[in-house]
Amino acid sequence: MRSFYHYMMRFRGSKLHEEESQLAEWMFHDSNFPKQSTNYDEISSYLEWNIPFTNALRVFDHIWDEYLANELK
């Protein structure tokens, strides 16, 4: 299973997914983001402490469901 960070990089530069793209860009530039993690609690906790924008946690939860569905096929 690839990391959540790796999955998110597909949203970088996307005009269709503005909030997803914003989260992906922030993750890319944050050197402390847990880039190798596949653990919901670890990533969610990191976002809670370092929230990059107001809707970041909602966006994360939505994408996490997609991530699991695509990665566990």
N, C-alpha and C positions, 0 to 999 in steps of 0.2 A: 504494500500500500504506500503510495507516495504521500509526502507530507501535505498538510493543509496549505502551507505557504506555497508549495509548488503548484497545487491546484489553483490557488488564487491568482497566480501570475498570468493566467489566461485572460483576466479582466483588465490588466494594465493597458491604458490607452483607449479603452472602449468608450465609444460615444453612446452606445445603447444602454449600458449599465452604469449610470453615473455614480451612484453610491458604492456599488461593488468596485468600480474602478478607483474611487477615492480611497477605499479601504486597502485595496491591493497596492496602490502607490505608497500609502503610509507604511504598510508592512515592508515593502521593498527598501524604503529609506531608513527604517528603524533598525539599527544594528543590534538591538537587544531582543527583538522579536524572536520567539522560539521557532526558528525556521525549520527545524527537523521534526517538530512535534506532529503527532497524529491523535493527540489526547485533547478532548473537548474541554475538560476542566482546566488544564494547563493554559490553553489559549484563551478561554473565557476569562479566567482570573487575570491574565496579563492585560487583556483589553479593559477589564473593569478598573484596573489600577492606572492604566495609561490611555484612557479613552481618547481617540483622535478626533472624533466629532460626535455630535449628539446622537445620531441614529446608528452608530457603529455596532453596538451590541445586537440590535434588531437585525441589521444586515448580516452580521456574523451568524446568528442563529438560523436565518433563512438559507444562507449559503452552506452552512454545516450540513443541513439535511440533504441538499443536492450533492455535496461532497461524499457523504456516506453512500447515497444511492449510486453514484457513479463509481466509487472506488471499491465497493463490495459486490459488484456484478460478478 
